[in-house]
Amino acid sequence: MSHTRPSGAQSGYDVVIVGGGVAGLATAWRVARRGLSAAVVDPAPGGGATHASAGMLAPVSEVTYTEEPLLRLGLASLAAWPAFRAELEDETGADLDYRTEGTLEVARSADDMAYLDDLAAFERTLGLRVERLTGRECRSFEPMLAPSVRGGLLARDDAWVNPRKVVRALLTAFEKAGGTLVPERAAGIDAPETGGPSVRLESGDAVAAGRVVVAAGSWSASLLPGLPVRPVKGEILRLRGPRGFLTRCVRGLVHGSPAYLVPRGDGEITLGATSQELGYDMRVTAGGVYELLRDARELVPGITELELTETTVGFRPGTPDNLPLIGPAGPPGVFAATGHGRNGVLLAPITADIIAAFLTGDEVPPVAGFCDPGRFGQ
């Protein structure tokens, strides 16, 4: 990766992206491929929420009754993922561990199954493809499921990917496209009435550009005060077992809390995730680990025999309506690409396409209307 450590105010970049998570790097790669000179400001690209993420591309199984705009945005990005993945793998030679076996949502009780049946009926009114399964059919797909599983739904169109591999590939692709990484932390955005905006660094230096994109996840509001983004803490575990222990994502509601298990091709299982409004609490708690393992054991009893290899905390960037903020944001020349909540990996392609369209004057995808940063009137 091409690095620079600016001395004083530096110019020469068409775009500076603040934040090297999956959304920021995807945006940087897209604009660099379109011929714009681009820099990413981040001391540890991929080290934030993306590092903790499970990488689910699951707009169907995550649909709720009140979030149809988020569903439409997610479906548009899911449709963009195959081409996004193919381009990224072709350019870098990376294997993103992209998988399309779908999500199996399981019920442990009659009440849980009644809830899934109601959800399936709602999903079908939206034109979504879901299949109702008996408990035996669920176990035929995933033999490690508990005998107590009564039934479930199979969302065949859901997919998933390894987000850490995606970040590494994006960094490589961004470098090949001529991009620059500034390995420092941003301290603020300056947007004078004349001239382009600039990014102040904690070192006291600055990086100037024609446009600035704030993609700093839950820290975005510290750069653009008034941006309605907050941290939502999530604890997540990684375990390792034999390959094929699970072949698709498994989700369930246990003790009133959602739990999911996401398998990787190398035998890793990502288990998550807690959700707490605790600010920037970096602690992995004994209670969080216990609850995740307890709930997972209810769905897949054999999980307790696997090796626990990692415990991680991430901060999802939440917004009041759970929709991201993508587009012009406040001062002239400043854009937001943040607030993706639990869907940062899923929404990376559509986020990159929306911001790249704004920056290059191309037609902006219609779903961008859901994501207008000005919708809260800040």
N, C-alpha and C positions, 0 to 999 in steps of 0.2 A: 504494500500500500504506500502510495505517495504521501509523505508527511510534511507538514510545515508548522513552524512555530512563529507566528507573526511578531514583528517588532514594530510597534506603533500601528497606525491605521493602514491596513493593506487594502488594495483595490485589485480589480482584475477578475472577480468572480461575478458571473451573472446571477447566481443563486447560492445562498448559504443556508444549509439545513441544520438546525440545532436539534440534535438528538439522533443517536445511531441505533435505535431499535428497529424492528422489522419494518414499520411503516416509514420511518425516516430514511432508512437505507433503500427501500424499494423506490421511494420518491426520488432520491438522489440518483439512483441508477437510471431511472426512466428519463429524468431531465438531462443527464449527461449523455445518454444515448441519442437524444434529440439535438445534440450539438451545443448545449449550454455549458459554460464552465461552472463547475459546482464544487463546493466544499461541505464537508460534514464536520460539525463541531461536537465532539463527545470524547471524554477521557477514556471511556471503556465501551466501545460499540457492542451492542448485543448483551450488555451486562445487567440490564434492568428487568422490566416485566417480561420481555421476550425470553430472557434466560430462564425464568421460572415457568414460562408457559408450557402447556401440554401440546399445543399445536393443533387443536381440533378445528376442522373446517366444517362446522356442524350447524348451519342455520335452520335445518329442519328439526333436529331433535332439541334445539334450544329455543324454539318458538314459544312465545307466551301470548295470552289473550289480548294484551294491551300494547304489543310492540310490533304491529304489522309493518311500519316503515323500516324498522331494523331488519325484519325478515327480508323485505324487498332489497335492501342494501346488501345483506349477506348473500342472497341468491345471486345478485349481479356479480359479486366478487367471487363466489364459488364457481360461477360459469367462466370467469377469467383465469382461474387457477391452472387449468391444464396447459394453456398456452404460456402463462407466466412461468410455470415450472419447466416446460420444455425449453424455453429460451434460456432460462438460467442454467439449466443442466448442460445445454449445448455450449454455452459460452464458457463455462467453468469446468466441465467434466465432473461436476459433483453429483452425488446421489443424495437427493433430499429425503429419502425414505417416505415418499409420497404414496399413500395407500387409500384405496377406494372401496373397502369392504363394507362400509356403512357403520351405523351406530345401532346397537341393540339396547333398547330401554326396557328394563325389567321391573316387574312388580312382585312384592313379597307377600302381599295380603290382598283380600278381596277389595278393600277400600283403595289400595294402590292401583289395582287393575281397573276399578271403576273410573278412577281419575285418568288413567291412560286411555281408556275407551272414549271418554269425553274429549280428551286432547286429540285423539285420532280423528274423531268426527270434525272437530274444528279445523284440523290440518287439511282434511279433505276438502272443506269448503274453500280453502285457499289454493287448491290445486296441487297440494303436496302429495308425494308418493310415500305412503306408510303401509306396512303389513301387520295385521294382528296375528300374534303367535300364541300357541298354548305353551305351558311350562315345558312339556316334552320337546316341542319344536325349538324353544329357546335353547335347551340343553343339547339338542342335536347340532346347533350352530356352535355352541360354546360348552363343551362337556364339563368344564371346571365350575360352572354355575352351581349354586346351592340347590339341593333337592327341594327346598321350600319355595323356590321361585314359581309363582303361579302362572305367569304368562308375560307377554311383553309386546313391544312394537319394534319393527325393523325399519329404520330409515336408510334405505339403500343408497340414497344420493349423497349422504354425508361422507366426508373424507377426513384425512388428517395427514400431518407432515411433521418432520422433526425440526422445530424452530431453530435450534442451535446450528444445524446444518444449513438451514436457509440463510441465517445471518452470515455464516462464514462464506457461503457462495456469493451473497450480495456484496460483501466487502471485496471479494476477488473481482466480481463483474464491474463494480464501481471503479476499481483501479484500472481495469482494462479499458474502460470508457474515458479515462483521463481524469477521474475525480481525485480530490485531495482530502485527506483526513487531517483535521486539526485536533490533536489529542489533548484538549483542555476543556475545562468546564466553563460554560457560559454564565455570565453574571447579570446580563441584561440586554435589552434591545434599545438602541437609539434610533429614532426615526425623525430627523429634522424636516422642516417644511420644504427645504430645497435640498436636492441631492438624495441619494439612495440611503436606505437604512444600514446600520452596522450592528455587529454583535460584539458587546464588551465581554472580555474574558476575565476570569478571576486573577490572572497574572497582571492585569492592567493594560494589556494590549487590546487591539480591536481588529475585527475582520469586517471590511466593508463589502457591499454587494449591491446589485441592482434590486434584488428581492431577497427577503428572508422568510424561511418556512420554519415555524416553531412546531417541532415534533418531539417534544421533551416529555411525553407521557404525563405522569401525575405531577411533575415539576413544572409544567407549562405555565401555570398561573403565576409562578415567581418571575417569569420572563415577560408575560403579558398580564399585568394586574387586571382583575375583573373577569378573566377568562374562567368560566364556571367548571373547573376541573379539580377533582379531589382524589386523594389516594384511598383505595380500598384494599386493605391488606389481605393477602392470600398465602396460606402455608401449603406447600406441595411436597410430596415425597417421590423419590425414585427408587425402584426396587429392581432386582435382576433375578431372572429365572430362566428356565429352558425356552428355547425358541418354540413358538407355537403354543405357549401356555394360554394365551388368548390370541384370537385372530382378528378381532374387530373391537372398536370402542364399546365398553359396557358402562351403562349409566343406570342409576336407580335412586329412589328416594328412601332414605334410611333414617328412622328417628326424626323425621321431618326435615332432614338436610339432604341436599343432592350430593351424590358421590359419583365419581367417574374413574375408570381405569383405561389407560390408553397404551396399547402395546407397540413396541418398536420391532424392527426386523432383527435386531441383535439380541432380543430377549429382555430388554429393559421394559418396565412397566411404569408409566407415570400415573400417580395416584393423587387426586385432588378433589376439591380444594376447599379450604375454609374461606369465609368471606366476613371481614370485620371492619368496622369503621373506627379504626384506632390510630389514624394519622400514620406517621412514619415510624411505627414500632417494628424494629428489625428482628425482634426475638422470635426464634422458633420455640414454641412452648411445648411442654410435655403433654398438656391437654390437647393441643392441636394434633400432635402426632398420634396420641391415643385415639382420638375421635376418628381420624382418617382411617387408621388400621382397623378399628372396631367396625366402622360402617362397611369398609371394603370386605371384611371377613363375612359379614351378613350376606353379601352378594356372591363372593368367590372365596369359600373357606380356605382353599389352598394358598391364599395370599400370605398367610402367616409363616409359610415354609420358605418364602423367598428372602434373598439377602436385601437388607435395607442399605442402599448405597449413598443416598443423599437426602438432606432436608433443606428446603429453600423457602425463602420469603420473597414475594413479589408484590408490587403495588400497582393494581389495575387503575388506569386513569378513568374515573367515573364522571358522568355528567348528570344533571337533574333528570333528563328523560332517557338516559342510556344510549342515546345516539351520539356519534362522534362529532367533532367540530372540524370541518374540512372546507377551506376556502378563505377568502379575504377576511382579515381579522384586525379591525381597528386601524392603526396608522397606515398610510399609503405605502404599498410595497411590502407589507407584512401579511403572511398567510399562516393559518393554523392547520395542522394535521395531527390531531390529538383527540383524547377523550374516547378511545376505542373500547374501554372497559375490558370485558373478557374476550373480545373479538379482534384483537390486534393482528394476529396472524391471518385469520380469515379475511380481514378487510384490507390487508396490505396492497393487493393488486388494484382494487378500485380506488383506494386512497391515492396511490401513485398516479393513476390515470387522471383523476380529477385535478390534482395539483398541477401535473404536467400540462393539462389542457388550459388551465388558467394562465400558466406562465408562458405558454407558446401561442396563445390565441386560437387554439383548436376548439372544436365543439366540446363543451363540457357535458359529461354523461348526465342524463336527466335525474338520476338518483341523487345527484349532488344537492338538489333542493332540500332533501331531508337533513342535510348536514351543515346548513348555513350557520357559521359562528355567530351571526348577528341575531339569531332567532330569540335569544333571551334579553335582547335590548341592552347588552352591556356596552 
